[in-house]
Amino acid sequence: MPVTIVLGGQWGDEGKGKITDALAATADIVIRPNGSTNAGHTVVTDDGIFKLHVIPSGILYPHCTCIIGAGVAVSPPDLLREIAALRERHARLGQLYLSDRAHVIMPYHPLLDLYEEQRRGAAGIGTTLRGNGPAFTDKVARRGIRVADLLPGSEAHLRQKLEMLLPEKNTLFVHLYHQQPLDLDELLKEARTWGEALAPFVIAAEVFVQDALAAGKHVIVEAAQGTMLDLDYGTYPYVTSSSPTAAGACQGAGIAPTQVERVVGVFKAYTTRVGAGPFPTELTDETGQLLRERGREYGTTTGRPRRVGWFDAVAARYTARLNGMTEAALTKLDMLDPLPEIRVCVGYRLGDRELTAPPAQLDQCMAVEPVYEILPGWQTDTSQAASFADLPPAAQRYVERIEELIGVPITMIGIGPARRQIVWRHASALA
């Protein structure tokens, strides 16, 4: 059976966990292809609120097999804590596997992340300080440690790699950042403990997935973060360290592009982003604060307050085209319920020019002025709607206008955190 990709169409935090959880009800496998523990997804079920960080959102279905793919940077202590936390809640969980090719966030990576961000000072990027960037840097430089390197029987190989790596890291710690060096034997001891604990979960994930597809299994790829944080196509350098696009999802999951039939882009009914960087529609007034509090716009993993703004249809159409989205999910529509009017950014103005896509140059990205279209609000509770027809006419028009602007049919509408609070607009969305 062909693959469905679920990905973020903005700067992350769009509600991908909720949408993936809904679609996973009929899936056999859910794969996380990118990112790390810096990208949390929240799922609300009858058993309570589950904040997942690196484990795919399908884990809350006993029938579902979940895989952490090769494109994820894994922090072993964080992953082991997440597994333990799920087990402690006695939830009926699916099966979890971890790719032996996934790269490992080693103890020196968060330290490098912290010290380098401190060194940047006011020019800091706003990273989560969890070591993701340094881990992906080592991956690209072909000096990374992978999950396979931690497994029992690989101790000699791991020692050899760390004997090459650690002097370079310690040189930075001591001479650039003026910090204490790390001890090789302590690192090896910690890594050995991780390898023993993770070994039961480790598989050749890409082989497992391809065998499943050959057997006709239904596979969902749950991308982390959002397209506007993509390393190549996002607001560089205020981006993540991997590719949260459909193409990146294929790479990280071990899936061929020709095996993908459905690309579901997830958009929030307004826009948020975390950390520094361009944000043309940002609201710093009372409306922004209202949306932040109503939407509980604080990071699942970090707790950081998110920046809030109006829906940016310029960026949304850009990401819809870039990813070849076949449909979209619009989440948190109910957060707009109290507003008398709602603005949508339909263009960017840069000097005497109007732009139809985000520019590559950072200074231009920071300087664009949003061109707004004003739509009437509905000032009615939408959280109990059972169908699209149940929504107030103004809310229906808002959804239809967003659909027109991004050029992709909106098949799912989120009107609250619970599983049942999704308006399924087209029958095909349930497939």
N, C-alpha and C positions, 0 to 999 in steps of 0.2 A: 504493500500500500504506500502511496506517495507521502512525502513529509510535509508537515505544517511548521512554519517558523513563526514565532511570536517575538516581536522586537519593539523597542521604544522608538517613537517618532519625534521625540523632543530631546531634552537634556537628561533623560532618566526620570525615575520616580513616577512613571505614568500609570502604574497599576498593572504591570505585566504579570505579577504573581497572581492576582485575582483572575485575570483572563486565562492564564495558563491553567490554574486550578479548575476553572470551569470546563475548559476543553479537555483536560486530562481525565475527566469522568469517563470518556470513551476511548482513551489512549492506552496503548500497551507500554510505551517507553516515553520518558521525558528526559531530555539531555540539556545540561547547562554547557554552552560552548565557549564562554569567554568571561573576562572579568575576574573578580576574586571576592574576598569577604567584605570588600568595600561597597558591594552592591546588594543591599538587602531587599527581599521581596516579602510582603506581608499577606497572609491568607487568613480569612476569618471563616470559621466553621461552627457547627453546633457545639464542638468541643472547646471553643475559645479562639483566641488570637494566636497565630503562629508566625513568628518573625524568623524567616529563613534567610541565610546569608550566602551560602555557597551550595547548599543542597537544593535540587530542583523542586519546584512547587508541587509536582505530582506525587511527592512522597507521602502525602496524607491520604492516598488511595491504596488500600492493601493489594489491589490487582496490578499496580503500576510499578514498573522497574525504572529507577532513576539513575542517571549516569552523570558524573562530573567529567567533562570531556578534556581532551588534550590541550585545548586553548585556554584553560583556566589556570591561574596561578594559585596554588593551594598552600594555605598556612596550616600545617598539620595540627598544632594545638587548638586552633580555632575550629577546624573541622571536627576534631574529636570531641570538643566541648559541645558543638552543635548536635552531634549524634547523641551524646549522653543526655542533653537537655530534652530532645524529642523522646527518648526512651523513658525518661523520668516521668513524662506526662502520660505514659501508658496509652499513647495514641496507636491506633492500628495502622502501621506503616507499611509502605511498599518496600521492595528490595533496593538497596543502594550499592552502586559500584563506582569505582574511581579509575580513570585512565592511568596506565603505567607511564604514559608519555607526558602527563601534566607536569608543569614545572613547579618547584617548591619555593615558597617564601622562606628563606633561611633567616636565622636570628640577626644577621648583619643587615638585612634589607630594610626593616623598619627603622633601624638606627641611621642608615644612610639617608632614608627618606626624611627623617626628622632634622638631621643636621644640615642637609642641603636646603630644606625649606627655611630653616632659621637663617642660613647664610644669605638667602635671597632677600630677606627682610621685607620691605614694602612691596617688592616685586614678586612675592610668593604666589604660587599657582593655586594654592588652596587644596592641596592633596589631603587625603584622609590619614596620612602618616602611617599606613599599614604595610608599607614596603612593596606595594604593587609595581610602581614605576621602576625602582631598582631591580626587582625580580625580572620584569620583562626586558629591561636593558641587558641583563646577563643572558637572557634567552636569545636575544637577537645577536649578541656578541659571541654566541656559541660557547659560553662558559657557565651555563646554568646547571643546577642540580634538578634532576627529574625524580618523580615518584619511584621509578624503577631503581634508581641509585640508592634508595633508602631500604630496600627489601633485604631480609635476611639472606646472607650469602654474598652480598655486594659490599661488605665492609672494606675490603682491601681497595676496591675500585673507588669508593667514596673517599677514603683517606688520601689516595693519590690525587684526586681532583681538588680536595680542600687544601692539600699541601701546596698546590699551585695557586689557588684562589686567595687564601687567607692573607698571605703577605701583602698583596695589593690592597685588600680591604683595610688591614691594620695600618698600612702606610697612610691611607686617607684619614683614618680615625685619629692617629697620633699627630701627623704633621699638618693636615689641612683643618681638621675640626677640633684638634687639641683635646681628644678624648682617650679613654683607656682602650688598649687592644683586646681582641677576643682570643680565647684559648682554644687551640685545635682539639685537644682531647675532650674538652667539655662539649664542643660542637658535635664531635663524633658520638659521644655518649647520648646526647639529646636526640640526634638523628637516628641512632639505633633503636631507641625507645619508640620513636614515631613509626619507624618501619615495621616493628613487631606489631604495633597496635593497628596499623592500616592494612597490613598484608591480607587479611581476609576479604577486604573490599576491592583489591586491585585486580584489574583484568586488562586484556588488550581490547580497549573499548571500541575502536574502529572496526575490528573484526566482528565483535558481538553485534554491533549496530547493523553492519552490512548483512550478516546472517539473518537478523530479525527482519530486515526489509525484504530479503529474498523469500522469507517465509510469510510475507504479507502482513506484517505487524504494522500497527498505527503508531507513528513516531512524531512527537512534538519536540521542537528545539526551542528552548526558552532562553533567548538572549538577555544578557544583563545590560544595564545602563541605557543610553539612547544614541541615536545616529548623530546628533549634533555634538556628541563627545567622541566621535570617531577620530582616530589618529590621523587619517588622511583627509577626511571630508568635514570634520567638525571645526569648531572655533579655535584652531591651533594658535598658541600652545596650551590653551585652557581646555584640554581634552583628557581622555583616559589613555591607557597604554596598550589597548587592544582594539579590535574592530567589532563594534556592536551592530554591524550591518548584516544584511542577509548573506552577503558573500563571506563575511567573517564568521557568521554562524555555521555555514557549511564547513569552512576550514576547521573550526574548533571542535565540531561534532563528528568529523570524519564522514561527511555526507557529500555526495556529488550534487552540483547545481541541477542536473537533469532529474534528480530524484525529488525535487521540491515542486509541489503543486500549489501550495497555498502560503502566502506571506501576509500575516495579520499584523498591521501596524497599530500600536497602542498609543493613543493621545489622551492627555488630560483635557478637560473642557476649558481649562485655562492653561497657563504655562508656569513651570517652576524650573529652577536650576540651583545647584549647590556649588559653593566656592566662587572664585573670581572668574572674570571673563565677560565677554559681550552679552547683553541681555536687552535687546531693543525695547521690549514691551514692559519692562519692569515697573512695578507699582511700589512706591515707597510711602504711600499715603494710607488713610484709614481703610480704603477698599482693599489694599494689599494686605493689611494686618487682619482684616475680617476674613479674607480667603485663607490666610495662613492658619488662623485659629480654627475656622470651620473645617478646613481640610486636614488639620493636624499635620501641617507641613514641616515635619521634623524628621531627619534621616533615620531609617530603620536600623542601620548599623551604628551611625555616629551620634545620632541625636541632634545634629546641627540644624538650626532653622534654615529652611529653604527660602531662596528669593522667589518672589511671586509676581506674575504679570498676566496681562491679557493674552488670549490665544493668538499665536503668531502663525498665520496661514502661509506666510512666505517661507518660513523654515519648514512648516509641515508639508507643503507641496514639494519642496526640494527633497525632503527625506522620503516622501511617498514615491517619487519618480526614481530616486537613487536605488531604492530597495525593490522596485517592481512590486509594490504592495498590491495584493489582489482585493483586500478589504481592510477595514479599520474598525477598531473598538474605541469608543469615546467614554472615558471614565470620569467620575466625580461631577456629573452634570448637576447633581443636587446641591453642590456647594454654591452654585450661582443663584439658587432659589430666592434669596432676599433682595437681589439687586434690581433697582428700577430700570437700569439700562446697562447694556453689555457692549464692550468694544471688541472688535476683531481687527487685527493688523492685516491689511490686504496688500500692502506694498511698503517698500523702503525708499526714503528720499535721501539722497546724498548730494548736497549742493543743489544744482539745477537738474540733476538726473534722478529718475525713478528706477529702482532696481527691482527685479522680479526673483532674485535668488540671493542668498547670503554671499558677500564677497570674500575672497580668500585673504586679502590683506587685513591684518588685525586692526590697524588704525582706522580703516574704512568701516570695518565691522563695528567698532566702538562708536563711530561717528554717525551712523545711519539714524534717521528719524522715522518712526513708524507712521504709516498712513492708515488711519482708522476708518472703519465703517461702524456706525452705531446701530445696534439692534435693540428692540424693546425687551426688557426683562419680563418675567412672568409672576414673580412674587407669590408663588404658590408652592406648597410642598410637593416634590416629585418622587420622594423616596418610596412610595407605596405603589407606584405605577406597575401594572402587570403587562401592559402592551404599549406600543408606540402611540396608539390612539388615546391611551389614558393620560399622556403627557399634555400639559397646557399647550394651546396652539403656538404661543410664542416660543416655547421650548422646542416644539417640533420644528419650527422655522429655523431656530438656531442650529439644530442638528443638520437640517437640510442645507443651510448656508455653508456650514463647515464642510460638508460633503462636497458641495459644488466647488469650493475653493481649493480643496486638496486633490480633487479629481479621483477619489476612491470611495466606493460605497461603504457607509457605516452600518455594520451588521449587528453590533453589540453596543449597548449603552449602559454604563455603570451608574446606578442611582443610590449607592450605599455600599458599605463594606461587606455585608453578608453575601454568601453564595447565591441566595435567591434574588438579590437585588441587581439583577441584570435584565434589561429589556432586550430580548432576542428579536431583532428587526426583520431578519430573513430566515427562513427555514434552513437554508444552506449553512448558516452559522453553527447550527447544532451538530453538523456532520463530523 
